[in-house]
Amino acid sequence: MLARDGKLRKHRPMIPFAALALAASSPADEARAWEPALRAAERDLCGKQVALLGENGFHGEGKSVAFRALLIRRLVTRCGYRAVFFEGSHYDFLSVGRAVRGRRPVTEAMVLSSIGGKWNKDEELAPLAAFLTAEARARRVTLGGLDDQLGGIGEFYSLYAMPPELAQPLPSGRREACAAALGQRMRWEYSEGARHDAVSVSRLQACLTEMRAAVSASPADATLRAERLEMLASAERALSRDFLPVQANIAGRDRSMYLNFRWLAARLPRDTKIIVWAANQHVAKDAALDPEFPPGGNLGAYIHRQYGARAFAVGFTSASGSFRWTRGVTKAIPVAVPGALEASLIAGAGEAAYAGPARLRALGTRPGSLFNLQKPLSADWTQLFDGVVVFRAERPPVRTDEPH
C-alpha cells in the first residue's frame, strides 16, 4: 500500500531475497501447477464486465505477478476483455494512448515505465508487458493507469515532458515558472534551500489553475485538450493530499483512482470489458478491515457500487513463503494456522487454489492474510472479495535490475 515510486522505505534487512528467487520453479512448471486454479478463476471472470485483480505483500510477490500475467492473457484472448488498467501512472498511460492514436512507436519500455517501479523490473511481468504492448499497438486493447501520484521512478513522460507541455499555453514568464514548479514536484527536487511546504503547494496550485484556464482556451484538438485537462485535474487532486493524515490521504487517493477509472471507461466503446490490476485493499469490495481505509471509500467499493454483479474482485494471498519488502530485502510469510482461510483453501490442492463465491460462503468467518501477509485478520471474506487465489508458498519476484 505504499507509493509505487518506493519513497520513504527504510527497513532492516531480514532475508537475502536473491537466494530465494533462485530457488523458484521455472515459469513453465509453475504454470502447469496452477492450471486448475487458472481455469477456475477464468471461468468466474469470463462473463463479468470488470475484473479486479488484487495483490498483497507491498507489490513484492513473484508468483502472484506471474499468475495474474497468465490470467490476463486468457481474459483478453478467450473472454473478450479489451482494456487493462493498472495501479500505475495515469499521466504516462495517457501518453501511451496518445502514441497509439497517432500511430507513433509504442514500446514495451514505455508500457513498463507507465506501470511503475514496483513491478516493471519483475521478470514475471515481462511476458505480459510484451503481449499488452502488441495488443495496444494493434488497437485490440486499451491500456490505462489509475494512479494520480506525482512522480515515479523512471516514468518516461510525466517526469520531464509533461510539465512543459501542460504549461505551454501560458504566457511567457509564467510558462517557464510553472513548468519548473511542476517539474520540481514531479521529480521531488527539493532541498533545505528549496523546501516543499504550504507555500510551495499554494504556488503550484496557482500554476495548475492557470494551466487549466489556458489549456481550456487553447486551439488544440478536442481529444488532446480533454486529456490535458484530465491530467491537470488528477494532478490537482494529488497535490491537495500532500500534507494530509494517512487515512485521509489514502481515501483521497482511492477516490481519485476511481475518478480516473470512470474517465477512462467513459471513453471506451459501450460495455467494454475491463481488467484492473491493483493492491488487494484497492480492489476489495470494502477495505475497511484495514484501519487505514474508511468504510466504502476504496476503489473497489466505488466500482462495485457502479457495476454491481458485473464487477468481480479477486484477492491474492499465500499460506507460507516470503515476499519482497524493499530492494534486496524479503520478509517471511508465517505458515497459515489450521482453520485459517489460506490453510483451508490450500488443503488437498496443489501449488495454488482458487475459491469462488460459493466456497468462500461455505468457509464463513475465519482469519486470513489478504490485507497483510504477516498479520491475519478475521473476516467473512465474501464481504470483501468475490474470489480468492492462494499459493502454497509465495516467493519474491526475480528482478531484472539486480544480480541473481
N, C-alpha and C positions, 0 to 999 in steps of 0.2 A: 504494500500500500504506500510505499514511498515514491517520491518523484522519479519519473523514468530516467532523468539525467544523472541519478546517482548522487545528488548533493546530500550533505550532512549525514554521511555514513562513516562512523568511526567505531569499529568493533574489534574486540580482542580475537585473534585467530584461535580456531578450535581444531579443525581437521584440515589437512592439506588436500584440497579438492582434486588436484590434478591426478593423484594416485587413484582416487575413487573413480574419476571419469574414465581412466584407462581400463578399469575393470568392467566397464559396461559391455553388454552383449552387442553384437553387430545390429545395425538397423534392420536388416532382413530378419534376423532371429526375433527381435522384439516385435516386429510387425506380425510375424506368424503367431507368436504367443498371444498377441492382443486381438486376433481376428474375431473371436466370439464377442468380445466387448465392443469392438468397432462395428460389427454388424448390428448389434442390438441398439447402439446409440444412433446409428444411421437410420434404422427403422423408425425410431421415435421422432427423429428430427426431420425426416424427409417430407412430411406433409405440413410442416409448420411454415410460417412466413418469416419469423425472426428466430434464429438460433443463437442463443447467448452462451458462449463457451468460456468458462472461468479458468482460473489457475490460482495456485497457492504459493507459499514459500517465497514471497518477495520476488516473484518472477524468476526464480532460480531452480526450476525443476526440468531436468533434461527429458525424462520420459513423458511428462505432461506436454511439453512442446512438440515432441515427435508424434505423440498420439493425435494431438489436435491438427498437426500438419496433414496426417493421413486422412483424418476425418473430414477436414475442409475440402480436400481434393475430391473425396467421394460426394460430398454435398453439392459441389459445383458440377461435377461430371454426371452424377446419377440422379440428383434430386432437383436440379434447376435453380440452385442459388446463383444469383447474379451480382451480388455486392458483398464485399468483405470490409468491415470497419474495425480498425484496431484502436486500442488504448494508446494511440500514438499521435504524432503531431498533426493537428487539424490543418495547420498552415502548409506544411510540406506536402501532405497528401493532396491539398488543393492545387499545388504547383504540379504534382504528378498528373492530376486530371487535366490540367491546362495543356500540358505537353501532349497527352493523348489526343485531346481535341484538335490541337494544331499539327498533329502527325509529326511531331518532333521526337527525337530519340528518348525512349524511356528505358532506363537500365535497372538491373537488379540492385545496383548500388544505390540508386535513388529511392527505390522502394524500401530497402533495408534501412537507409538513413531515416526515412519517414517513420518507420516502425519504432525506432529509438534504440538507444544503447543498452537497455535491459535485455533485449533479445537479439539484436541484429548481428551479433558475433557468435551466436549459437549455431553449431554445425547442424543441429536438429532442425533449424528453421530454413536452412539453405534450399532444400528441395521445394518447399512451399513458396519461398520467395521467387525462385525461378519459374515455377508454374504460374503464380499470380501475375508476374511481370509479363509473361507471354499472353496470358488471358486478357490483361489490361490493354496491351498493345493491339490485340485483335478486337478490342471493344466488346468482348464477351462478358467481362467482369469489371465492375466499378470498384475502385479502392478508395478508402476514406480513413481519416483519423478523427478521433473524438476529443482528444485532449487539448485544452486551451492553454496549457502551461507555456510560459515564455522562456525558451532556451533549453535545448537538449544537446548533449554531446554529439558533434559531427553532423547535425542536421544540414542538409545540402542547400536549402533555400532560406529558411527563416533566420538563420544567424547573421547572414550578410546581405543577401539580395532583397529580402522583404522590407527592411526599414527604408531604404531609399526609394523603393517602388511605391510604398504607401505615402511617403512624404512628397513624391514628385509633383503632385498638383498644387502644392503650397507655393506662395510667393517666395522669391529669392530671399535668403536670410533665414526665414522660418523653415524653409525646406531643409537646409543643411543642419540647423539646430535640432529640429525634430527627428530627422533621420539619425543623428548622432545620439540623441537621448534614447530613442527606441533601440538602437543597436547596442548601446551600453547596457540596457536592461536585458536584452536577449542574450548577450554574451557574459553578463554579470561582471562587467569591467568596473567594479567599484573598489575603493581603497579608503584609507584613513582620510586622505585629502579630498576624496570624491565619494561620499557615503550615500548609501541608499536609505532614505528616511522619508518622513512625511512630506518634506519639501520636494524631494526628487519625484515622489509619487505624484504630487499635485502638478508639478511641472510637466510630467509625461502625460497625465490625464488631460491637461490642456492641449497638448500636442495631438493626442488621439481625437479629441473633439474637433479640432481644426482640420485634421486629416479627413474625418468623416464628412464634414461640410464640403471640403474641396473635392473629395472623390465623388460625392453625390452630384456635384455640378460639372464634373469632368466630361469630356466628349468621348470617353472610352466606350466600347460596345457594351450592351446591357449585361451580358453574361460576365464579362470581366469586371465591370463596375459592381455587380452584385457580389462577386467573390471577394473583392477588396473590402467592401462594406462588411461582409461576414467576418473576414479576418480581423477587422478593427473592432467589431462587436465582441468577438471572442477574446481579443487582447484586453479590451476594457474590463471584461469580467474577471480575467485572470489577475490583472493589476489591482483590482479592487480588493483582492484577498491577501495581498502581500503581508499585512500585519494583523490578520485575524487569528483568533484562537484556533486550535487544531480542528475541533468539531465543526466550527463554522466554516473553516477553510475547506474541509472535506465535503460538507453539504453543498457549498457553493460550487466546488469543482464538479461534483456529480450532476448537479442541476445544469451546469454549463455543458457537460458532455452530452446530456440528453438534448439540450437545445441544438447542439451541433449535429447529433444524430438525426433529429427531426428536420433540420435544414437540409442535410444530405439526402435523407429519404424522400423528401418532398420533390427533389429534382430527378428522381428515378421514375421509370415507367410505373404505372399503377400496378400494385400487388407484387412488385419485385421482391424476391426472397433475399433476406439479408442475414449475413453472419456477423456477429460481434465477438471480438476477442478482447477480454479484459480480466482483471482480477476477480476472484470469487465474490468479494464484497461488492464489487460494482455490478455484476450480472445477476446477483441473487434477487429473488422476488421481494425480499426485505432484508436489509443488512443490519437491523437494529440490535441483533445479538452481539455485534461488535460495538462496544461502548463508544467508539469514535464516530459511529454513524447514527444519524437521527432516524426515528421510525419513518418508513416510507419515503425517505429522502435520498435514495441511491438510484443510480442509472437504471438498473433492472426493474426497480419498483415503478419508475415512470413509464418504462417501455411496457411492462405488464398491464398497467392501467390503460395504456393506449390500445394495445393489441389483444389483451385478454388471452384466451386459449390459443391464439395464433402465435404467441411467443412461448419459447421453451428454454429454460435455463438449466445448464448442466454444470455442476460443480466438480472440481477435481481434488483428490486427496490421496493419502498413502498410508499404509499400515506399518511402514518402517522405512529405513534407508536414511538418506541425507539430501540436503538441498544447498544450493549456493546462497550464501548470505551477502558477501561482498567479494571483490576481486581477490582470488587466492584463498578464500575462507569459506568453509562449509559448516553447517550445523547438522547434528544428528536429529532424526525423527524418532521419538520414543516408540517402541513397539506397542501397537494398539492392544489395550487390555481386553480380555474376554468380555463380550457384550457391547463393546464399542461399535459404532457404525462400521468403521473400517474392518475390524476383525470379523464382524458378522457377514459383511459382503464378500470378503475375500475367501472365507472358509469354503473349501470344496471347489474353488475356482482355480484358474491358472495364475499367470503373472499380472492380469488385470481383470477387473469385473465391472460390469455396468448394471445399475439398478434404475429402473424407470419408476413412474409414479406408483404403480400397484405394489411393487416390492418395498418402496420407501414407506408407504402407508402401513404395510404389514409389520415393519420394524418398529414403528411408533417412535416415542421419545427415547433418545439414548445419546450418550456422549459421542462427539465427532470432532474432527480437526479441520473442517473445511475453512474455518476462518483463522486458524493458527495451527500450523503443523506441530508445534511443540506444546500447545495448551488446549486440550479438548474442552469443548463446551457442550452442555446438554441441550438438545432441542428436538422438536418434531420437525425433521428436515424437509418434510413435504411442504411446510410453510415457507421454506427458503429456496428450495430447488425443485425442479421437475424431474431431474435425473442426476445421478452421481456416478463418476468414474473413480475407482480406487485401484491403486497399484499395490502389489505385494511389497515391493521395495523400490522407492524412488531413488534417483541419483541426480547429481548436478549435471548441467549441460556441458558438453565438450565445446570449449571456446576456440575460435579460430585466431584470436589475438593473444593467446597465451600458450606457452610450451606444454606439451603433454606427450 
